[in-house]
Amino acid sequence: MGGKKKLNLKQMERMQDKKDEQDKEKKKKEKAGAPKERKPSAVISPDSRSEKTLSELKKMHVLTPYSVATRFNIRISAAKDFLEQLQENGAIQLVSGSHNIKIYKVD
């Protein structure tokens, strides 16, 4: 029938103090964690004729720009260019693709 009882000023102050303490504890816990280190991605793509890079690519089942970019720590645009170079050289073959994503496989 009724509703929640209206708190008096002293009770409201206590509740606000508890909330402030909880917020401070949460912030301390968040700051205490080790920050993640972000390594800047390289713009220069790896050498397309190198045996080391080709052996790395052969280990991968599917070649997409994202997978190559994460493997070699390069930007996705550089990975797209790298894959196109490899396709021109005949090292990889285009399996499927659209204007958004292209999927390659190693010959």
Secondary structure, 3 states (H helix, E strand, C coil): CCCCCCCCHHHHHHHHHHHHHHHHHHHHHHHHCCCCCCCCCECCCCCCCCHHHHHHHHHCCCECHHHHHHHHCECHHHHHHHHHHHHHHCCEEEEEECCCCEEEEEC
